[in-house]
Every structure is written in C-alpha cells, then in structure tokens.
Amino acid sequence: TQLLEQSPQFLSIQEGENLTVYCNSSSVFSSLQWYRQEPGEGPVLLVTVVTGGEVKKLKRLTFQFGDARKDSSLHITAAQPGDTGLYLCAGAPASGAGSYQLTFGKGTKLSVIP
Amino acid sequence: NAGVTQTPKFRILKIGQSMTLQCTQDMNHNYMYWYRQDPGMGLKLIYYSVGAGITDKGEVPNGYNVSRSTTEDFPLRLELAAPSQTSVYFCASSYLPEGRGAFFGQGTRLTVV
C-alpha cells in the first residue's frame, strides 16, 4: 500500500503570514495532485504535477514536485482567510497494479485568522 | 455545468438496511470513482470504473457493490448497512486515468444507527 504523509496535520496562522505544507512518501508517483476541501463540500482540484522538479504557481500558491517524484510541497504566500480549508495531496503510483488508484494523504487543516 | 451530482446529501440508515447512493456526471468522463472519507483519515477508494460495463475494487470494497451501465451513472449499493459504514461518500469522475483531473461531487453523509 502506497502511503502519503502530510504535515503539519493542523495549521493556524494570522492573515498575511506565509506557510508551507508537505506531502511525503517513500514511493515514487507518476503524478501528484493537490486539492482543497471546504466543510460540507467535495475536494476541488488545485493543481497536478507530473515532472520531477516541476514548479507550478497558482496566484499566491506555489506547488513543487520533488526531483525523485516522492514528495511535494505547497507554499502559500500572504495567506488570506479565504485560504482556510483542508488541503489534500493525492498521488498515482508510478508502475504496477493499481494505476487507477489515487492514494490520498490525510490532509492539512488550515485556518487563517483575520 | 452540473459536473458530478450525488444524491442524497444526507441519509440515516438502520443496521441491516440497504440503500443506493446515486452518482451522475455530465462531462462524458470514462473514469469514475467512489471514495469514503472518515474524520482524520483522508479518502479511501471503494470502487472505480474505467468505462461503461467495467468496474473494479479499490482499497475498501467490502460491504459495497457498484454497476456502470452507462457512461453517466455510477451508483454505489450498500447491502446490510453496518455502523462501520458511517462516513461521507464522494463520487468523482475524470477524463484521464489515475484519477488525474478528477471532479468530485458534493458528497453524501451517511449515518448507520
């Protein structure tokens, strides 16, 4: 079973601060995705990274895929209350059976205090 | 665009009852998935489908069944509900394999008492 460890599990910060969320595994992934989920809603896809070392930016959010494709990070600059939510990473295994099965991390619950 | 639509949003079942969770997508996606989300546990894959008529088990299939007679619909059947099936269930669809680019429904919150 592929495992994705997310850290921290909980994060409470003041508006305007920067933060980084990590997603780590001992397994190689063919792609890794980040989702944001708000209470009572389904996850919404933010980004997919597929190439080792890839960096993608989405406004104040910067996503990086590790060179070895085993880890990823999400950096938020100048956090705003609207960034509050549960951030989930999900990876697809690089080879073998189960290539249709995304593995999800347990999530990082972010609260941005005005 | 409706995207992925799940019904019902909430349901309370008694132990031993059965029910079907409905899922419909209007994006003509081949790949569809059912996940369950328990507090602090992330999402676990129950079943998935790569196209009409083709389904396969995910990580936690016991106690569930699925069918995929059309591209649009992917219902999840719970037989003999148990308290361990209390969870939030999400249906998702994607145009790429591996769940890449997946769109999720709003979820069904199920309580088994």
Interface residues (C-beta under 8 A of the other chain):
Chain A: T1 Q9 S30 S31 Q33 Y35 G40 E41 G42 P43 V44 L45 T48 L88 A90 A92 S99 Y100 Q101 L102 F104 G105 K106 G107
Chain B: V4 Y31 Y33 Y35 G40 M41 G42 L43 K44 L45 Y48 V50 D56 G58 E59 F90 A92 P97 E98 G99 R100 G101 A102 F103 F104 G105 Q106 G107
